[in-house]
Amino acid sequence: MQVRRLVWTSLVVALLSVSVANAEELTEAELAERREEAAQRYERGVQAYQEGRHKDAIELFLEADTLSPSSALSFNIARAYEKIKDSSNALRWYRDYLRREPDAEDAEAVNELIEHYEQVLEQKGVQQVTVLSEPDGATVRLDGRPVGVTPWTGDLAPGQHEVALSLRGYVDTERGFTLEADQAQDMILRLVPANDAAPAPPPASAPAPASSPRSSSTPTDAGPSEPESIGVLTYVVLGAGAATLATAGGFELARRSAEQDAEDAGTQIEYADALDSMESHQTTARVLAGAGAGLALAGGVLLVLDLTSGAGTSTARQAPARLSASAACSSADCLVSLRGRF
């Protein structure tokens, strides 16, 4: 069975129409410019398809669909993916075609194509899921891993999964679902504006601890005490630990900023760039935090030894404890080694 047509003629009408939502946001001049750009890309896509340059046709049809979305373009994109034997994307865009035009005249024939490609994916051990949100543009986390923004489509192993959506100004939404092995699935989540959500009760403030003023009867030393000896190495190690932890904090702030950029990304390319930056800052922050903690631990040990040796006898001061410390870090953890003679 074959669908007997490519939707060329109906697409011309679609490219010349603009939705009411877009009309409210764009000026008449901007609308005319978008219509002209979409029509140009459509015509170039038709020529590329007829010449057998199907990848070029896909790219041009996708650009036209971004400027002026239509079910006709979804159909043509699916047909072009069929030509290059891309079963997953052919299924994706045939499903999108019927999602946009459920009462299409050729719906029965397209459903047969969808069933065929669902069987192809089933044989590969995966199935397709599409995550949609109202409104679009929400960051999608699938099984705890960020994968893109809505509308998002991907192939997963059948079974239990968890999807979470987040969008600035809306309440984070999570939902579990079961993906069947033989049938593609749509997940449609309606986001609730943050202003409509019930405000959380403010946390109860703990009472401030009562200060205990120093009693006038507290005994004090009658004479001056001997100064405690703290070595230069102790100051150096403690200072290095503090500086490393502060730097780790800076990278953590940068990671959070990159994560926010990923959530606000309007395109998959911007999202991928922000995600790479977030992961890089996260790895650096973890390495520095581990190194800083190791240095702080070593400095604490040195400080205790210095204070202990300073409070001992003159013989102990003549033979102070000897301590050597070393630290090594990887992206996963840090190891601090202490050796000494006491």
Sequence and secondary structure as in RCSB ss.txt:
>XXXX:A:sequence
MQVRRLVWTSLVVALLSVSVANAEELTEAELAERREEAAQRYERGVQAYQEGRHKDAIELFLEADTLSPSSALSF
NIARAYEKIKDSSNALRWYRDYLRREPDAEDAEAVNELIEHYEQVLEQKGVQQVTVLSEPDGATVRLDGRPVGVT
PWTGDLAPGQHEVALSLRGYVDTERGFTLEADQAQDMILRLVPANDAAPAPPPASAPAPASSPRSSSTPTDAGPS
EPESIGVLTYVVLGAGAATLATAGGFELARRSAEQDAEDAGTQIEYADALDSMESHQTTARVLAGAGAGLALAGG
VLLVLDLTSGAGTSTARQAPARLSASAACSSADCLVSLRGRF
>XXXX:A:secstr
        HHHHHHHT   HHHHHHS HHHHHHHHHHHHHHHHHHHHHHHTT HHHHHHHHHHHHHHS  HHHHH
HHHHHHHHTT HHHHHHHHHHHHHH TT TTHHHHHHHHHHHHHHHHHTT EEEEEEEESS  EEEETTEEEEES
SEEEEE SEEEEEEEE TTB  EEEEEEE SSS EEEEEE  BGGGS                  TT    SS  
      HHHHHHHHHHHHHHHHHHHHHHHHHHHHHHHHH SSHHHHHHHHHHHHHHHHHHHHHHHHHHHHHHHHH
HHHHHHHHHHTS HHHHHS  EEEEEEEE SS EEEEEEEE 
